[in-house]
Amino acid sequence: MVRWLSAKLGPTVTSRFIARNLLRLLTSCYVGPTRQQFVPSSDENSPLSTGNIYQKRPVLGDQVSKPVLACLLHVAYLYGEPVLTYQYLPYISYLVAPGSGSGGGRLNSRKEAGLLAAVTLTQKIVVCLSDTTLMDILPKISQEVLLPVLGFLTSAAIGFPSGAQARIVLCVKTISLIALICLRIGQEMVQQHLSDTVRNFFEAFSLLQELQEQVQRTESLSSCEGQMEVPLLDGKLLDPAVLMELQKVFNPEMAYITYIPFSCLLGDVIRTVVPNHSLVEKLASLYLENVNPKSLQVVSLEQTPSVVGLDQDARGTEPFSSHHEDTHSGTFGSVLVGNRIQVPVDTQREGLDLLHLSAGTDGFIPSLSSEENTLKHDLPRSTHMLCGNWLAYWQYEIGVSQHDPRFHFHQIKLQSFSGHSGAIKCVAPLSSEDFFLSGSKDKTVRLWPLYNYGDGTSEVPARFTYAEHKKSVFYVSQLEASQHVVSCDGTVHIWDQFTGKLLRTFDELDSKVPITAVTTMPPPYHSISVASADSVLRFIDHRKPGLQHEFRLASGVSAGLIRCLAISPNGRSVMAGFSSGFIVLLDTRTGLIMRGWPAHEGDILQIKAAEGNVLISSSSDHSLTVWKELEQKPLHHYKSASEPIHAFDLYGNEVVAGTVANKIGVYSMLESSALPISTTKLSSENFRGTLTSLAVLPTKCHLLLGSDNGIIRLLA
């Protein structure tokens, strides 16, 4: 469901409401000591000492977080790399940032889980990034993710709530992440960009050695006093529990399973990168002696830092001869033939042996055949990838607070919809906001997709065209209860939005009194309200023949024609706006006229009804007025200086209005000011022609603007 919603809601809503919550949820997957227990991997049931350095040593939290990570990556697949670099990475740096409160003693369990979640997600991100992007943001990953995590991991001042177990898991995950980056970027780049990170990790072994020596010295001095706490290097007191944690993590076994693979990855470079390499080597050989004293005859630590690995190839049969080394260029099993690089067809057998290590059964570095997808997995090029204006708008939007009630119009052009040959008379977004309908002077109704596409300059074709009308279409809307489309050109057409099949038409009996206004009832009602030139309001239901109800709204000629209709969101009252400026309010349950009053001095152009028995009307007398249904005085009265507001729509407590001069004004219904909060003149590069119709997409905060040249534009 989440994946389906991510595609349906579009990039901005998905990032603000779905991805943000998924990122928060990821931390919860690792909270508590039970979620940090190692579980047997499905690939191999091997202990800590075997298996490669870039390994999947899953904990219970990894299994819990699988669906969360799958959804997060799906969003990245849909909308491209910017999601990873602009939304996920900043959140990770926020998770691992050293908090002001945690400097003194312990992490809390939420922060500890956040560190584990951050490293797990970073690993997924690094796999999906392209080479160029990875190199661009490598300094950022190093400074904002790896070094802060190592700060917590190697700190003798900070204790983990779940003790040594959490520290071991974080250590294994972090070293696995560093190894993944090393495998991706190669030896020279590691020396250039990651030497600090690798050095910081291995310095923990020296720090622990110094602390232990200090503890022994202090104990010998104060054995008679029985002092529990030990002074730290910088004069603070050391918690013995933290020292125990460090001893459990940075033990000879950890030295062995991290140093040897890194020396294989980096070659002799490791001696310059890691100043305390002799100490770590000593710890690693100590562990090896304890585990398997005989294996030292086969594997000597002096030979390990060669690039190729140990003294046998993966099949364990023959040592590498000089001829064997010359023909293999070392880049994932390719072979140099003259001045070109030949990749053998049988890559499983040839060349890949370079990536295997053969200390008995230990294969530290992954073979390409089994781990290929996990080292690098290109994001598929989706048609909905963010670029150009869409990317700029999305970047702005993800930084905005979710609780901002204002409608901000920045005039960013996101999409154009061309296909109509006549002026656009009406636009109506469907309730899901992934499609919208438009009616035009060219006698057609078209259905358009609202999914993001391209960089803002692309023109999107219509999904479907309904061409059964005989005259200019002035009204179109969706009858939500039955998912049908209602459109009117003087005759009402009710048709299926999925197949385009006409279900019913409704025409006036007398051709001299045409239909002048239509509106649909909100769900669960199936009725359509139709007003004709003789001031009669009729209700029809497409499922039944004939009329449901008929009401005469004005007997006198002075009221004029009914120009527009609106139904309250609860379906209990209908408002009719007349050409004389008169508004009539009818109760749909009783059929009684509750109120009729002269609202404006000019022709009423549009009426909308809002929650709380509020209605908004605009007129040719340049005014926009907000009314409470049964109150005599208007709540607010706005004046447009130069031209009347002929199209407007509602966004929460605001009215977004458009004029013939291509100006978009935003008015607040909560403030009594007669002036709009903001006014924007549409520039000719974003909008050509004259504005004829307007609709707000409330969830996505976009504007659909129709013009007299037949083109509709989506702006934000």
HELIX and SHEET records of a PDB file:
HELIX    1   1 VAL A    2  LEU A    9  1                                   8    
HELIX    2   2 PRO A   11  VAL A   13  1                                   3    
HELIX    3   3 THR A   14  ALA A   19  3                                   6    
HELIX    4   4 ARG A   20  SER A   28  1                                   9    
HELIX    5   5 PRO A   33  GLN A   36  5                                   4    
HELIX    6   6 LEU A   60  TYR A   79  1                                  20    
HELIX    7   7 GLU A   81  PRO A   82  1                                   2    
HELIX    8   8 VAL A   83  TYR A   88  3                                   6    
HELIX    9   9 LEU A   89  VAL A   96  1                                   8    
HELIX   10  10 GLY A  101  GLY A  103  5                                   3    
HELIX   11  11 SER A  109  CYS A  128  1                                  20    
HELIX   12  12 ASP A  131  ILE A  141  1                                  11    
HELIX   13  13 SER A  142  LEU A  146  3                                   5    
HELIX   14  14 LEU A  147  LEU A  153  1                                   7    
HELIX   15  15 ALA A  164  ILE A  185  1                                  22    
HELIX   16  16 GLN A  187  MET A  189  1                                   3    
HELIX   17  17 VAL A  190  LEU A  194  3                                   5    
HELIX   18  18 SER A  195  LEU A  221  1                                  27    
HELIX   19  19 PRO A  240  VAL A  249  1                                  10    
HELIX   20  20 PRO A  252  LEU A  266  1                                  15    
HELIX   21  21 VAL A  269  VAL A  273  1                                   5    
HELIX   22  22 HIS A  277  VAL A  291  1                                  15    
HELIX   23  23 SER A  295  VAL A  298  1                                   4    
HELIX   24  24 SER A  322  THR A  327  1                                   6    
HELIX   25  25 LEU A  352  LEU A  355  5                                   4    
HELIX   26  26 LEU A  368  LEU A  375  1                                   8    
HELIX   27  27 GLY A  388  ILE A  398  1                                  11    
HELIX   28  28 VAL A  557  ALA A  559  5                                   3    
SHEET    1   A 2 VAL A 230  PRO A 231  0                                        
SHEET    2   A 2 LEU A 237  LEU A 238 -1                                        
SHEET    1   B 2 VAL A 335  VAL A 337  0                                        
SHEET    2   B 2 ARG A 340  GLN A 342 -1                                        
SHEET    1   C 5 GLU A 459  VAL A 460  0                                        
SHEET    2   C 5 LYS A 413  SER A 418  1                                        
SHEET    3   C 5 ILE A 711  LEU A 715 -1                                        
SHEET    4   C 5 HIS A 702  SER A 707 -1                                        
SHEET    5   C 5 LEU A 691  LEU A 697 -1                                        
SHEET    1   D 4 ILE A 424  PRO A 429  0                                        
SHEET    2   D 4 PHE A 435  SER A 440 -1                                        
SHEET    3   D 4 VAL A 445  PRO A 449 -1                                        
SHEET    4   D 4 PHE A 464  TYR A 466 -1                                        
SHEET    1   E 4 TYR A 475  LEU A 479  0                                        
SHEET    2   E 4 HIS A 484  CYS A 488 -1                                        
SHEET    3   E 4 VAL A 492  ASP A 496 -1                                        
SHEET    4   E 4 LEU A 502  PHE A 506 -1                                        
SHEET    1   F 4 ILE A 515  THR A 520  0                                        
SHEET    2   F 4 SER A 527  SER A 532 -1                                        
SHEET    3   F 4 VAL A 536  ASP A 541 -1                                        
SHEET    4   F 4 HIS A 549  ARG A 552 -1                                        
SHEET    1   G 4 ILE A 562  ILE A 567  0                                        
SHEET    2   G 4 SER A 573  PHE A 578 -1                                        
SHEET    3   G 4 PHE A 582  ASP A 587 -1                                        
SHEET    4   G 4 ILE A 593  PRO A 598 -1                                        
SHEET    1   H 4 ILE A 604  ALA A 610  0                                        
SHEET    2   H 4 VAL A 614  SER A 619 -1                                        
SHEET    3   H 4 SER A 623  LYS A 628 -1                                        
SHEET    4   H 4 HIS A 636  LYS A 639 -1                                        
SHEET    1   I 4 ILE A 645  TYR A 651  0                                        
SHEET    2   I 4 GLU A 654  THR A 659 -1                                        
SHEET    3   I 4 LYS A 663  SER A 668 -1                                        
SHEET    4   I 4 SER A 678  LYS A 681 -1                                        
END                                                                             
